[in-house]
Amino acid sequence: MAQFEVTRILPYAAEQLFEVAADVERYPEFLQWWHAATIRRRDGETYYTDQVVGIGPIRQRFATKTTLMRPKEIAVTSIDSAFDAFDLTWRFTPQPDGRCAVSLSGEVTVRAPLLSRLLSRTLADGASGIMAAFETRARSLLG
């Protein structure tokens, strides 16, 4: 099992950052581990996505359910058998000075033993990398 949490204060409104994080189909454009993300169904503030992530030569396809709680939180869970646990949460907390605290936390347990060991070793550092890529993406989109 890998657990992680990373938080940054960014100079944008919560609503703006929420939209960047909610745009999962763009993740392959700026997150090195994401190779594909396609929303296959929307139901109000929930969408279902097929994704492919990979570390080196190892690739994992999986499906997720994402629930949007505008503009405060995005909850992502796996809905297939690739994971024993897959829970990611983005939180957006407005700051008094107009900036926003963005946190990404999660717990991931992969069923495949080899991938699980690899993921446990790299996910904590990877969460910081995801947040850094998110910051760069926000800056490029929001100025």
C-alpha positions in Angstrom: 0.0 0.0 0.0 1.2 3.5 -0.8 -0.2 6.6 0.9 0.8 10.1 0.1 -0.2 13.7 0.6 1.3 16.9 -0.9 0.1 20.5 -0.6 1.0 23.7 -2.3 -0.2 27.3 -2.1 -0.8 28.6 -5.6 -1.6 32.2 -6.8 -4.9 31.3 -8.4 -8.6 31.0 -7.4 -9.9 27.6 -6.2 -12.4 27.5 -9.1 -9.6 27.9 -11.6 -7.4 25.2 -10.1 -10.4 22.9 -9.7 -11.0 23.1 -13.5 -7.4 22.2 -14.3 -7.5 19.2 -12.0 -10.9 18.0 -13.2 -9.7 18.0 -16.9 -8.5 14.4 -16.7 -8.4 13.9 -20.4 -5.5 16.4 -20.6 -3.4 14.6 -18.0 -1.3 12.7 -20.6 -0.3 16.1 -21.9 1.5 17.1 -18.7 1.9 14.1 -16.4 4.7 11.7 -17.3 3.1 8.6 -16.0 -0.3 9.1 -17.7 -0.4 7.6 -21.1 -4.1 7.8 -21.8 -7.3 9.1 -20.1 -10.7 9.0 -21.8 -14.0 9.9 -20.2 -16.4 7.2 -21.4 -19.5 8.4 -19.5 -20.8 11.5 -17.6 -23.6 11.5 -15.1 -24.1 15.0 -13.6 -21.1 15.8 -11.5 -19.7 12.3 -11.9 -17.7 10.9 -14.7 -16.2 7.5 -15.5 -12.8 7.3 -17.1 -10.6 4.7 -18.8 -6.9 5.4 -18.0 -3.4 4.0 -18.7 -0.5 4.8 -16.4 3.0 3.5 -16.6 6.3 3.5 -14.9 9.1 2.5 -17.3 8.0 -0.5 -19.4 5.2 -1.4 -17.0 1.7 -0.2 -18.0 -1.6 -0.5 -16.1 -5.0 0.0 -17.6 -7.8 0.8 -15.1 -11.2 2.5 -14.9 -12.1 5.3 -12.4 -15.1 7.0 -11.1 -14.6 10.7 -10.4 -17.0 12.8 -8.3 -16.8 16.6 -8.6 -17.7 18.7 -5.6 -17.3 22.1 -7.1 -15.0 24.0 -6.3 -13.7 22.3 -3.1 -12.9 18.7 -3.9 -12.5 16.0 -6.5 -12.7 12.3 -5.4 -11.3 9.6 -7.6 -11.8 5.9 -7.0 -10.9 2.8 -9.1 -13.9 0.8 -10.3 -12.1 -2.3 -11.6 -10.1 -5.2 -10.2 -6.6 -3.8 -10.8 -6.4 -2.3 -7.4 -7.3 -3.4 -3.9 -7.5 0.3 -3.0 -7.4 3.4 -5.2 -8.5 6.6 -3.6 -7.2 10.0 -4.7 -8.6 13.3 -3.4 -7.8 16.8 -4.7 -8.8 19.6 -2.2 -8.9 23.3 -3.0 -9.0 25.7 0.0 -9.2 29.4 -0.8 -6.8 31.5 1.2 -7.5 35.0 2.6 -5.1 36.6 0.1 -6.8 35.2 -3.0 -4.5 32.3 -3.4 -5.5 28.7 -3.0 -4.1 25.7 -1.0 -4.2 22.7 -3.3 -3.7 19.2 -1.8 -3.5 15.9 -3.4 -3.8 12.9 -1.1 -4.4 9.2 -1.7 -4.0 5.6 -1.0 -3.2 3.1 -3.7 -2.8 -0.7 -3.3 -2.2 -2.6 -6.6 -3.1 -6.3 -6.8 -0.1 -7.2 -9.0 2.8 -7.8 -6.5 5.6 -6.6 -8.7 3.8 -3.4 -9.7 2.7 -2.9 -6.0 6.3 -2.9 -4.8 7.4 -0.6 -7.6 4.5 1.8 -7.0 5.1 1.8 -3.2 8.7 2.9 -3.8 7.9 5.6 -6.3 4.5 7.0 -5.5 5.5 9.3 -2.6 8.0 11.0 -4.9 5.6 10.8 -7.7 2.9 12.7 -5.8 5.4 15.6 -5.6 6.0 15.2 -9.3 2.3 15.2 -10.0 1.9 18.4 -8.0 4.8 20.1 -9.7 3.4 19.2 -13.1 0.0 20.5 -12.0 1.6 23.8 -10.9 3.3 24.1 -14.3 0.1 23.3 -16.1 -1.8 25.9 -14.1 0.8 28.5 -14.8 0.7 27.8 -18.5 -3.1 28.0 -18.6 -3.8 30.7 -16.1 -0.8 33.0 -16.5 
